[in-house]
Amino acid sequence: MSDMAWPPAELAPEAPSMDADLAVVAKDRCTWCGSKEFDLFPGKKGEWFRCGGCGFWRHSLIVNVQDYAQEDYNLDYQNSYYGRAIERKRRTGHFRFRVFEKVHPQKGTFLDIGSSFGSMLVAGAERGWKTCGIDISPSVVELTRSQGLDTHCAQMVDMPFEDASIDFINARHVLEHDIHTYRILREFWRVLKPGGTICIEVPDGDCRRMKRSAAHEAARWSYLHMVTFTPRVLAGFCTRAGYQFIPEPKALRGPLPYLVYRAWRLFRERNRLATYFVTYWRKPVE
């Protein structure tokens, strides 16, 4: 959550190391705390396992992200979900940048993970950022590059950017698609400049709806999600990887549509009504 309402989950003695292959670890124990005790819930395909030790969720289908890039995240998929919302997403992109620029005032190079049709890249460029993005869909990347956007077909664990070249990473609803959480956070660390910032938004495995009906909600989740975080577990991963938490500013100025949008979002998040949560993290200045 934006005000760090939950401390990081405790690191258990049996927790896997940061160098462990979490795809292997996930076959029989939790990739955060190492517990082998799970509650089982049927999913759309396969099953969901909720750790009895820390509440972290993982899916039984552990696959490589690129394996489903062509079939499941192709141009038809992108058009059906995002094609009609490009202009709206550009407008809300400006809303998001108002917060980004508060937690990271110095404009620089902005990287959008899962950049799709590039709405965030366009919004950022309009506000004076140098923008770039990655997506796993070759067809989407080809389209956005033809429109002049700096996009690349790549995965989070292996990005085509120089060390310490990025000021701000927007990782919105992407971490749940890969089991290799530590590898992702290390790759973010590699490309971030000292003092660089990450915005992470992920589904919330401990929201009110999950507490009310975990089986019903788990059955609705995408089978292409490898994990589902809780706020405390995500905070555990990030702090263990060396990142510093940044509280989201409570008061920001802006036009009335922005203020309404922000008040609605913060109300839902702080009361656990949202099915996702947002946090900000900084790579320390060396």
Phi and psi in degrees as a GROMACS rama.xvg file:
@    title "Ramachandran Plot"
@    xaxis  label "Phi"
@    yaxis  label "Psi"
@TYPE xy
-67.3554  -26.7429  SER-2
-105.262  17.8733  ASP-3
52.8428  53.9276  MET-4
-67.8121  -21.4777  ALA-5
-120.075  131.329  TRP-6
-71.8887  160.955  PRO-7
-57.7114  143.03  PRO-8
-60.2712  142.534  ALA-9
-64.531  143.83  GLU-10
-88.1902  110.201  LEU-11
-76.2326  152.822  ALA-12
-57.4551  -31.8829  PRO-13
-89.1078  6.21317  GLU-14
-62.5498  141.551  ALA-15
-64.6917  152.697  PRO-16
-71.7666  162.602  SER-17
-68.0665  -18.4241  MET-18
-91.9965  -5.31962  ASP-19
-67.5575  150.933  ALA-20
-79.4687  103.494  ASP-21
-69.6221  -19.4774  LEU-22
-66.4883  -33.6297  ALA-23
-77.6711  -44.7383  VAL-24
-56.2184  -41.2924  VAL-25
-65.3669  -13.8057  ALA-26
-66.1921  -26.7242  LYS-27
-142.719  -1.54345  ASP-28
-154.797  168.136  ARG-29
-68.7517  135.292  CYS-30
-78.4466  -8.72834  THR-31
-96.9163  -61.9184  TRP-32
-99.033  -12.7251  CYS-33
85.6439  1.2493  GLY-34
-66.0841  148.285  SER-35
-106.867  9.40727  LYS-36
-97.5467  122.622  GLU-37
-135.9  149.417  PHE-38
-97.3092  140.176  ASP-39
-108.551  134.979  LEU-40
-135.882  130.893  PHE-41
-64.6098  142.856  PRO-42
-118.697  -175.34  GLY-43
-61.4023  -42.0668  LYS-44
-135.881  134.5  LYS-45
71.0133  -152.983  GLY-46
-138.267  157.462  GLU-47
-105.778  138.834  TRP-48
-116.234  123.62  PHE-49
-104.065  121.753  ARG-50
-63.6249  130.835  CYS-51
-74.7657  -15.1386  GLY-52
-87.8201  -44.0403  GLY-53
-127.46  -9.67955  CYS-54
86.6403  4.2304  GLY-55
-71.7628  142.206  PHE-56
-107.016  144.437  TRP-57
-141.325  153.744  ARG-58
-94.6955  153.041  HIS-59
-74.2374  -20.9158  SER-60
-93.831  99.7409  LEU-61
-101.469  105.834  ILE-62
-125.484  163.539  VAL-63
-76.0289  135.072  ASN-64
-54.7555  -41.2264  VAL-65
-66.1467  -20.838  GLN-66
-63.5062  -28.234  ASP-67
-112.888  9.54099  TYR-68
-63.7339  -45.5781  ALA-69
-72.498  -42.4038  GLN-70
-83.2625  -41.5673  GLU-71
-100.584  -23.8422  ASP-72
-121.357  39.9284  TYR-73
-80.4726  -174.664  ASN-74
-64.3848  -35.5203  LEU-75
-62.3837  -43.4792  ASP-76
-61.6781  -47.5631  TYR-77
-60.8513  -41.9038  GLN-78
-64.3532  -41.4252  ASN-79
-66.7569  -33.4826  SER-80
-96.1253  -34.1036  TYR-81
-123.807  -14.4961  TYR-82
-59.4792  -41.2161  GLY-83
-82.053  -7.99039  ARG-84
-109.545  14.0217  ALA-85
-59.3993  -47.9589  ILE-86
-67.0377  -41.115  GLU-87
-62.3161  -40.8569  ARG-88
-67.5315  -31.8145  LYS-89
-65.5323  -42.3445  ARG-90
-64.6215  -47.4723  ARG-91
-68.9421  -23.516  THR-92
-60.5671  -41.6015  GLY-93
-62.1183  -38.4197  HIS-94
-60.8256  -45.2827  PHE-95
-64.5236  -38.424  ARG-96
-65.7054  -26.1425  PHE-97
-60.4305  -38.5686  ARG-98
-75.0907  -44.7504  VAL-99
-53.6348  -43.5146  PHE-100
-74.1985  -15.6735  GLU-101
-81.2154  -41.4077  LYS-102
-81.9018  -19.7759  VAL-103
-139.784  82.0482  HIS-104
-64.8045  -28.4385  PRO-105
-83.9343  110.367  GLN-106
-68.8415  139.865  LYS-107
-156.361  -131.608  GLY-108
-92.5485  124.186  THR-109
-110.738  127.751  PHE-110
-114.63  123.898  LEU-111
-104.516  120.937  ASP-112
-87.7745  127.428  ILE-113
72.2806  54.1269  GLY-114
-73.8284  -14.1194  SER-115
51.1153  -126.715  SER-116
-82.0852  1.5756  PHE-117
88.2658  20.5381  GLY-118
-59.9943  -42.2474  SER-119
-68.0164  -33.5987  MET-120
-67.0215  -41.2235  LEU-121
-66.228  -45.7389  VAL-122
-61.3926  -43.4114  ALA-123
-63.5174  -43.5497  GLY-124
-62.3183  -37.2922  ALA-125
-66.0819  -20.6667  GLU-126
-100.836  5.22439  ARG-127
98.8376  9.5346  GLY-128
-88.4167  152.209  TRP-129
-90.013  117.448  LYS-130
-112.752  147.948  THR-131
-150.678  161.764  CYS-132
-150.342  161.684  GLY-133
-127.263  150.808  ILE-134
-150.16  152.15  ASP-135
-85.981  -7.81465  ILE-136
-91.1344  111.505  SER-137
-59.5172  -38.1407  PRO-138
-67.3638  -37.7092  SER-139
-68.9773  -41.4307  VAL-140
-63.4109  -42.3554  VAL-141
-59.3981  -42.6262  GLU-142
-64.5443  -48.3935  LEU-143
-69.1696  -34.0125  THR-144
-65.8022  -35.2688  ARG-145
-66.8599  -19.2519  SER-146
-93.8912  6.42072  GLN-147
90.7711  7.94291  GLY-148
-87.1893  147.805  LEU-149
-88.1212  85.0247  ASP-150
-121.349  155.212  THR-151
-139.684  144.102  HIS-152
-86.6116  109.187  CYS-153
-161.967  164.804  ALA-154
-104.657  160.946  GLN-155
-62.7091  -28.5516  MET-156
-81.6424  -6.99704  VAL-157
-153.989  87.7955  ASP-158
-102.879  144.66  MET-159
-85.6106  52.3355  PRO-160
-128.529  151.308  PHE-161
-68.3645  157.322  GLU-162
-58.2628  141.727  ASP-163
49.8825  47.6849  ALA-164
-114.61  -6.39346  SER-165
-116.608  137.232  ILE-166
-92.3307  -36.0377  ASP-167
-143.688  130.914  PHE-168
-113.87  128.178  ILE-169
-103.685  108.502  ASN-170
-114.007  78.3242  ALA-171
-99.6987  113.305  ARG-172
54.3924  50.8629  HIS-173
-128.233  -33.1097  VAL-174
-60.834  -28.8238  LEU-175
-71.5099  -10.3969  GLU-176
-88.8759  0.959494  HIS-177
-140.994  135.06  ASP-178
-74.6661  -18.6387  ILE-179
-88.2882  66.7807  HIS-180
-59.8956  -46.1317  THR-181
-65.8333  -38.986  TYR-182
-62.1235  -39.6763  ARG-183
-63.4404  -49.3067  ILE-184
-64.0821  -33.8878  LEU-185
-69.7952  -37.1895  ARG-186
-68.3457  -38.6056  GLU-187
-58.8709  -44.7007  PHE-188
-59.8746  -42.0803  TRP-189
-61.1726  -45.7927  ARG-190
-84.0648  -19.1535  VAL-191
-74.4505  141.943  LEU-192
-72.7218  154.342  LYS-193
-55.9178  131.311  PRO-194
87.8373  -1.29454  GLY-195
-69.7256  158.722  GLY-196
-123.026  146.657  THR-197
-122.835  134.638  ILE-198
-103.601  121.453  CYS-199
-115.846  123.257  ILE-200
-124.21  126.418  GLU-201
-141.922  158.264  VAL-202
-59.1329  147.217  PRO-203
-101.944  110.412  ASP-204
-78.9415  6.40672  GLY-205
-135.438  23.0592  ASP-206
-75.5419  176.769  CYS-207
-61.0865  -40.5082  ARG-208
-63.3532  -36.3849  ARG-209
-68.4136  -39.8134  MET-210
-65.7641  -33.6222  LYS-211
-76.795  -39.0769  ARG-212
-154.727  76.9064  SER-213
-61.7742  -41.1548  ALA-214
-64.1354  -42.3259  ALA-215
-65.0578  -44.6471  HIS-216
-68.9935  -42.0371  GLU-217
-61.0074  -35.7061  ALA-218
-67.3596  -20.4431  ALA-219
-91.07  -16.8391  ARG-220
-66.8686  151.783  TRP-221
-65.6013  136.631  SER-222
-72.7847  -7.70144  TYR-223
-88.671  2.47524  LEU-224
-88.0324  125.719  HIS-225
-84.5995  -32.2646  MET-226
-141.729  164.037  VAL-227
-135.586  120.786  THR-228
-82.5469  158.282  PHE-229
-108.003  159.062  THR-230
-55.8771  -41.0514  PRO-231
-69.1916  -37.5546  ARG-232
-70.7454  -42.6022  VAL-233
-60.9303  -41.8228  LEU-234
-61.5289  -35.5136  ALA-235
-63.8836  -47.2095  GLY-236
-58.7762  -47.4196  PHE-237
-67.827  -43.9794  CYS-238
-69.2356  -36.8062  THR-239
-63.6121  -34.0895  ARG-240
-77.163  -4.54578  ALA-241
104.398  1.04049  GLY-242
-80.9295  152.174  TYR-243
-105.191  134.375  GLN-244
-70.1543  141.183  PHE-245
-119.174  119.204  ILE-246
-69.5003  140.537  PRO-247
-73.838  135.015  GLU-248
-60.3533  141.521  PRO-249
-86.2345  -25.5487  LYS-250
-131.513  126.621  ALA-251
-136.845  148.644  LEU-252
-93.1495  157.183  ARG-253
168.584  178.062  GLY-254
-66.5185  159.941  PRO-255
-54.6292  -44.5793  LEU-256
-58.6661  -35.9945  PRO-257
-67.5209  -44.744  TYR-258
-62.8523  -39.1841  LEU-259
-64.7438  -46.9524  VAL-260
-57.1058  -46.9824  TYR-261
-68.5203  -42.178  ARG-262
-62.0883  -41.5051  ALA-263
-62.9129  -45.2047  TRP-264
-65.297  -47.091  ARG-265
-65.7991  -37.4131  LEU-266
-60.4018  -46.3516  PHE-267
-64.6129  -42.122  ARG-268
-67.8883  -47.9969  GLU-269
-69.9654  -21.4829  ARG-270
-101.332  11.632  ASN-271
59.9528  25.7334  ARG-272
-84.3824  -26.9847  LEU-273
-72.337  151.957  ALA-274
-95.1501  14.1144  THR-275
-140.566  171.101  TYR-276
-145.655  156.928  PHE-277
-123.141  133.871  VAL-278
-137.759  158.541  THR-279
-122.317  141.146  TYR-280
-139.996  147.554  TRP-281
-124.981  139.149  ARG-282
-78.159  122.379  LYS-283
-59.822  150.452  PRO-284
-75.964  126.535  VAL-285
